Amino acid sequence: MDAETAVGWLLLAAVLAVMVWLVLRAVAKDRALDARLAAGDMTLFDEGGLDIEDVVRAPMGSVLQQGRLMEVDAAPAPAQIMPDETA
C-alpha cells in the first residue's frame, strides 16, 4: 500500500468517526431532552438552543408567543353563582 492510499484510508476513517460521533451526540441530546420533558423541567424555557414549535397540552385556541412564560394557578378560583335578579 502506497502513501497516497494510506492517507485516503486515514481520511475516510476520520470522516466516518466524526459522522458516528455526531449521530451518537444527537441521539444522546434527544434522549436527554425527552427525559427533561417527561420530568416537566421548566428550565427548558430559558435555554437558547431549543425552539418550541408545537404546544400539545394547551386549551384549544392557545397561541405560542416567543419569550413569554405561561403562568398557571395551583388551584382555579371557585365559580361564583350569582342569584337571579328577577324583580
C-alpha positions in Angstrom: 0.0 0.0 0.0 1.5 3.3 -1.0 1.3 6.5 1.0 -1.5 8.0 -1.1 -3.8 5.1 -0.4 -2.9 5.1 3.4 -3.7 8.8 3.6 -7.0 8.2 1.8 -7.9 5.4 4.3 -7.0 7.6 7.2 -9.1 10.5 5.9 -12.0 8.1 5.4 -11.7 6.7 8.9 -11.6 10.2 10.3 -14.7 11.3 8.4 -16.6 8.2 9.5 -15.5 8.7 13.1 -16.8 12.3 13.1 -20.1 11.2 11.5 -20.6 8.4 14.1 -19.8 10.9 16.9 -22.3 13.4 15.5 -25.1 10.8 15.3 -24.3 9.5 18.8 -24.3 13.1 20.2 -27.6 13.8 18.6 -29.2 10.7 20.0 -27.9 11.4 23.5 -29.2 15.0 23.2 -32.6 13.8 22.1 -32.8 11.3 24.9 -31.8 13.9 27.5 -34.5 16.3 26.1 -37.1 13.6 26.3 -36.2 12.9 29.9 -36.4 16.6 30.8 -39.7 17.0 29.0 -41.1 13.9 30.9 -39.9 15.4 34.2 -41.5 18.8 33.4 -38.2 20.7 33.6 -39.2 24.4 33.4 -35.6 25.5 32.7 -36.1 24.4 29.1 -37.8 27.8 28.5 -34.6 29.6 29.4 -32.3 27.7 27.0 -31.4 29.4 23.8 -30.7 26.3 21.6 -34.3 25.0 21.6 -37.2 26.1 19.5 -40.7 25.4 20.7 -42.8 24.8 17.6 -45.9 23.0 18.9 -48.0 23.2 22.0 -49.6 19.9 22.7 -51.1 20.4 26.2 -52.9 23.6 26.0 -56.6 24.6 25.7 -58.0 25.0 22.2 -57.1 28.3 20.6 -53.9 28.8 22.6 -51.2 30.7 20.8 -47.4 30.3 21.3 -45.8 33.7 21.9 -42.0 33.7 21.8 -40.3 34.8 25.0 -43.3 34.7 27.3 -43.9 32.1 30.0 -47.3 30.8 30.9 -48.4 31.3 34.5 -50.7 28.6 35.9 -52.5 29.0 39.2 -52.2 26.0 41.5 -56.0 25.8 42.0 -58.5 27.6 39.9 -60.7 30.1 41.5 -64.2 28.7 42.5 -67.0 29.8 40.3 -69.3 32.3 41.8 -73.0 31.7 41.3 -74.9 34.9 41.1 -78.6 34.9 42.3 -81.2 35.7 39.6 -82.2 39.3 39.7 -85.8 38.9 38.9 -88.0 41.7 40.3 
